[in-house]
Amino acid sequence: MNMPAGVRIIASFHGFASIILLIHVFISIPFIIVTFFDDVGLGFLATFGTIFDWFMIGIHATISAALFSRQRYGIRMVNISSGIGIAFGIINLLSGNTFAIFSIIINAAVLSYIRKPHVKAWLSKEKI
């Protein structure tokens, strides 16, 4: 059975996100070093931001790998990340960011797609 196109798109987006975050981390290293010389407090803050980026790289890469390799936990990870995205989108919307509606719509579409029976069947290696 072929990989569903939506799963391929979701996995590719997570893979691209991990690559972009990795590039961001490597580009920000010199700026973090310079920030330490200027203000240690800001240097530590930038370092914690980079550590958070490393965690996000791991999460996005794991989701991408799980979806491409047909692992069942990929569905759970996508559900959790989209649920968190919807929650933060609602918080952003309530704080006045009207563009957060796009984040809510995209995460809701991903949640509805990943729960379809043919996607669950493909990821659990069942026959439809």
Summary of the structure (lengths in Angstrom):
residues: 128
radius of gyration: 17.7
end to end distance: 9.2
largest distance: 60.7
contacts: 355
relative contact order: 0.13
helix: 84%
strand: 0%
